[in-house]
């Protein structure tokens, strides 16, 4: 392999590594970790308003009048729709989270 090809290969490897790092960082920012559990997804994205127990008894939850989501009375379809599209002061997470992550959060919320 000549020097020119070696340089091209190095540049390509560097660009690929940077692309992976950017994706990994974005994933970690949205979920708290690259392979987050349903609970950690909820804690990273929902608990600041809804609280660890879903009762929305947090400063931000009281400020925004966030819904109490504990007790399992909300259908999975409604939770999924709200997580994806947002509601009131709650932002939409449909572009920040994958469909699988939204499903994990939905399943977790129903256990609160």
FENHUGI-V653508 format. One line per field, one symbol per residue. burial: + if it has 16 or more other ideal C-beta (glycine too) atoms within 10 Angstrom, else -. A space follows every 10 residues. Layout:
BEGIN
burial->???
END
This chain:
BEGIN
burial->---------- ---------- ------+--+ +----+-+-+ +++++++-++ +--+++-+-- +----+++++ ---+----++ -++------+ --+---+--- ++++++-+++ -+
END
